[in-house]
Amino acid sequence: MRARREASGAPQLYMLSVEDARAADLASIQAAGGTPEPVAEVVDRDIDGPGGPLPIRIFRPVLGEPLPVLVYFFGGGWTLGTIDTADAVCRTLANAAGCLVVAAGYRLAPEHKFPAAVHDCHAVTAWVAANAAELGADPARIAVGGDSAGGNLAASVTLLAREHGPDLVGQLLVYPNTDYRSSTRSLREGTDPYLFNATSVTWYWDHYLTSPADGGDPLASPLLAADHIGLPPALVITAEYDPLRDQAEQYARTLSDSGVPVTLTRYDGMIHGFFCMAGDLADGRRAQEEAAAHLRTWFTT
């Protein structure tokens, strides 16, 4: 994968305008994600959000029965991405976990700074719980998840849900950002110019936050929450060659120390983004299978 990127000569996303980076990010993910799986039903709609209408996409693997739900937040550094970004992953998880998957749209930075995305994602989660009967969903079996910035948003939503509802049965955190102030080894050493690197991390944070002080808010940096007691069970997936690896793994340990059931899996040899590269990387497929297995467990416990 690294050799292919080097050979392509494609510039890093942070070297592009935001508009061009958004287009390049979507094209890259769709190319590496594999052929999207068919599901029984896909419905696009808008719901009311804190700042206006929010798009959602509902993936149903089977018709005619109430299903548990995964609310999924796409990655892209809070700056890139759409529900199209997560389409292939959501289809796979819906089929493999036997659940309804709701891909949540949210307002992007830099047009909409922190905490707009967090409150949008919590609003979608609360809407799913409140409208479960209409969706054919089970409001007692809702999990949240996401990759990269989407994993950050999922972790932040669990903090909001602990205080304001709805009750959640699990959180799927795929190489999430967890601490704006992080200076871990993986971040310091993440300098490869052909991979997602420390410069990428800074570029996204700079778009997302109005000021560095916002990075100390637990809704931006969930690792900094006063406590993590009572949060839902978690699966934390990391990649060996990812600048976010250490802070994600630190978050897993913090959850565990707070009594939260946690599974932490590091995929050796993998890079940031591999979870969405199931078309190119066998470990991407295996990580999605692991995620689906945990969803099934949470939904049946």
C-alpha positions in Angstrom: 0.0 0.0 0.0 2.8 2.4 0.9 4.7 1.5 -2.3 1.6 2.1 -4.4 1.1 5.6 -2.8 4.7 6.5 -3.4 4.5 5.3 -7.0 1.3 7.2 -7.7 2.9 10.6 -6.8 -0.5 11.7 -5.4 0.0 14.6 -2.9 -1.0 14.3 0.7 -4.5 15.5 1.4 -3.1 18.3 3.6 -1.4 19.7 0.6 -4.7 20.2 -1.2 -7.6 22.7 -0.7 -10.3 21.4 1.5 -12.6 21.0 -1.5 -10.0 19.0 -3.5 -9.1 16.9 -0.4 -12.7 15.9 0.1 -13.0 14.7 -3.5 -9.7 12.8 -3.3 -10.5 11.2 0.0 -13.8 9.8 -1.2 -12.3 8.5 -4.4 -9.5 6.8 -2.5 -11.8 5.1 0.0 -14.2 3.9 -2.7 -11.3 2.5 -4.7 -9.9 0.6 -1.8 -13.1 -0.4 -0.1 -14.0 -3.3 -2.4 -17.3 -3.9 -4.1 -20.2 -2.7 -1.8 -22.3 -5.6 -0.6 -26.0 -5.7 -1.5 -28.4 -5.4 1.5 -32.1 -5.8 1.6 -32.9 -2.1 1.8 -31.1 1.2 1.7 -33.0 4.4 2.6 -31.7 8.0 2.5 -33.4 10.7 4.4 -32.9 13.9 6.4 -33.7 14.4 10.0 -33.7 17.6 12.1 -30.4 18.4 13.7 -29.1 21.1 16.1 -28.0 23.3 13.2 -30.4 22.2 10.5 -31.2 19.0 8.5 -28.8 16.1 8.8 -28.5 13.3 6.1 -28.6 9.7 7.3 -28.5 6.5 5.3 -30.2 3.4 6.7 -28.9 -0.1 5.8 -31.2 -3.0 6.5 -29.9 -6.5 6.0 -33.2 -8.3 6.2 -36.8 -7.1 6.0 -39.7 -7.7 8.3 -38.3 -7.8 11.8 -37.1 -5.4 14.5 -33.3 -5.2 14.5 -30.6 -3.9 16.8 -28.8 -0.8 15.5 -25.3 0.5 14.9 -25.1 4.3 14.5 -21.9 4.8 12.4 -19.9 8.0 12.1 -17.6 8.3 9.1 -13.9 9.4 9.4 -12.1 12.2 7.7 -10.7 14.3 10.4 -14.0 16.1 11.0 -13.2 17.9 7.8 -13.5 15.4 5.0 -16.0 12.6 4.4 -19.8 12.0 3.8 -22.1 9.1 4.4 -20.9 7.9 1.0 -17.4 7.5 2.6 -18.8 4.8 5.0 -21.2 3.1 2.6 -19.2 -0.1 1.9 -18.3 -0.5 5.6 -21.9 0.0 6.7 -23.2 -2.6 4.2 -20.7 -5.1 5.4 -21.4 -4.6 9.1 -25.1 -4.7 8.5 -24.9 -8.1 6.9 -22.2 -9.6 9.1 -23.7 -8.4 12.4 -27.4 -8.8 11.4 -28.2 -5.3 12.4 -29.6 -2.1 11.1 -26.8 0.4 10.4 -27.5 4.1 10.4 -24.7 6.2 8.8 -24.9 9.6 10.3 -24.1 12.8 8.5 -22.8 15.7 10.5 -21.5 19.2 9.9 -17.9 19.4 8.8 -15.1 21.7 9.7 -13.8 24.3 9.0 -17.2 25.6 8.0 -18.6 24.3 11.3 -16.1 24.1 14.2 -16.1 21.9 17.3 -18.5 21.0 18.9 -21.0 21.0 16.0 -20.1 17.5 14.8 -20.3 16.0 18.3 -23.8 17.4 18.9 -25.0 16.3 15.5 -23.8 12.8 16.1 -25.5 12.6 19.4 -28.7 14.1 17.9 -28.7 11.3 15.3 -28.2 8.7 18.0 -31.0 10.1 20.1 -33.3 10.3 17.0 -32.7 6.6 16.3 -33.7 5.7 19.8 -36.8 8.0 19.7 -37.9 6.7 16.3 -37.1 3.0 16.7 -40.6 1.8 16.1 -40.8 3.7 12.8 -37.4 2.3 11.8 -38.1 -1.3 12.8 -35.4 -1.1 15.4 -34.9 -2.2 18.9 -34.3 0.9 21.1 -32.8 -1.3 23.8 -30.0 -2.5 21.5 -28.2 0.5 20.1 -24.4 0.8 19.6 -22.3 3.6 18.2 -19.1 3.3 16.2 -16.8 5.0 13.7 -13.3 5.1 12.3 -10.6 7.8 13.0 -12.5 11.1 13.6 -15.6 9.0 13.5 -14.2 6.9 16.4 -13.5 10.1 18.3 -17.1 11.2 17.7 -18.4 7.8 18.9 -16.4 8.0 22.1 -17.6 11.5 22.7 -21.2 10.5 22.0 -21.0 7.9 24.7 -20.0 10.6 27.2 -23.1 12.7 26.2 -25.3 9.6 26.2 -24.2 8.7 29.7 -25.6 12.1 30.9 -28.5 12.6 28.5 -29.4 9.2 26.9 -30.0 7.1 25.1 -28.6 3.9 26.7 -26.0 2.3 24.6 -24.8 -1.4 24.5 -21.4 -0.9 22.9 -18.9 1.4 21.2 -16.8 0.5 18.2 -13.7 2.7 18.1 -11.5 2.2 15.1 -8.1 4.0 15.5 -9.8 7.0 17.2 -8.3 10.4 18.1 -8.7 10.6 21.9 -6.4 13.4 23.0 -5.6 16.7 21.2 -2.6 17.2 23.5 -1.1 13.8 22.8 2.7 13.6 22.3 3.1 9.8 22.3 5.8 7.9 20.6 3.6 6.8 17.7 2.7 10.4 17.0 6.3 11.6 17.3 7.6 8.9 15.0 4.7 9.1 12.5 6.5 11.1 9.9 6.3 8.9 6.8 5.5 11.3 3.9 3.5 8.7 2.0 1.2 7.7 4.9 -1.2 9.4 7.2 1.2 11.1 9.5 1.7 13.6 12.3 1.3 16.5 9.9 -2.1 15.0 8.8 -3.2 14.9 12.5 -2.3 18.5 13.1 -4.0 19.6 9.8 -7.3 18.0 10.8 -7.2 19.4 14.4 -6.4 22.9 13.1 -9.5 22.7 10.9 -11.7 21.3 13.7 -10.9 23.5 16.7 -11.5 27.2 17.0 -8.6 27.4 19.5 -6.2 25.0 21.2 -8.2 25.5 24.4 -11.0 23.6 22.8 -8.7 20.5 22.6 -9.0 20.3 26.4 -12.7 19.7 26.3 -13.6 16.0 26.8 -16.0 16.1 23.9 -13.0 16.9 21.7 -10.5 14.7 23.7 -12.5 11.9 25.4 -9.4 10.7 27.1 -9.6 13.9 29.3 -13.0 13.1 30.7 -13.2 13.4 34.5 -14.1 9.7 34.6 -15.2 6.9 32.2 -17.2 4.9 34.7 -20.4 3.4 33.3 -19.6 3.8 29.6 -20.6 1.0 27.3 -18.4 -2.0 26.4 -15.8 -1.1 23.8 -13.8 -2.7 20.9 -10.8 -0.5 20.1 -9.0 -1.4 16.9 -5.5 0.1 16.2 -2.9 -0.1 13.5 0.8 -0.6 14.0 1.9 2.2 11.7 -0.6 4.8 12.8 0.4 8.0 14.6 -2.9 7.7 16.5 -2.1 4.2 17.8 -0.8 5.0 21.2 -3.5 7.5 22.2 -6.2 5.0 21.1 -4.6 2.2 23.1 -4.2 4.6 26.1 -8.0 5.2 25.8 -8.6 1.5 25.8 -6.6 1.1 29.0 -8.4 4.0 30.6 -11.7 2.5 29.9 -10.6 -0.8 31.3 -9.2 0.8 34.4 -12.7 2.4 34.9 -14.4 -1.0 34.8 -15.6 -0.9 31.2 -15.3 -4.2 29.4 -12.8 -3.6 26.6 -11.2 -5.6 23.8 -8.1 -3.9 22.3 -6.8 -5.3 19.0 -3.7 -4.0 17.3 -3.3 -5.1 13.6 0.4 -5.4 13.1 1.8 -4.2 9.7 -1.3 -2.0 9.1 -1.6 1.7 8.5 -4.2 4.3 9.4 -7.3 3.8 7.2 -6.9 0.0 6.7 -10.3 -0.7 8.2 -11.9 0.9 5.1 -9.6 -0.9 2.7 -11.2 -4.3 2.8 -11.0 -4.5 -1.0 -7.2 -4.3 -0.9 -6.2 -5.5 2.5 -7.1 -8.9 4.1 -6.6 -7.4 7.5 -9.2 -4.8 6.6 -11.7 -7.6 6.1 -10.6 -9.3 9.3 -11.1 -6.2 11.3 -14.6 -5.7 9.9 -15.3 -9.3 10.8 -14.0 -8.7 14.3 -16.2 -5.6 14.6 -19.3 -7.6 13.5 -18.6 -10.3 16.0 -18.5 -7.8 18.9 -21.7 -6.2 17.7 -23.4 -9.6 17.7 -22.2 -10.2 21.2 -23.3 -6.8 22.5 -26.7 -7.2 20.8 -27.3 -10.6 22.4 -26.0 -9.9 25.9 
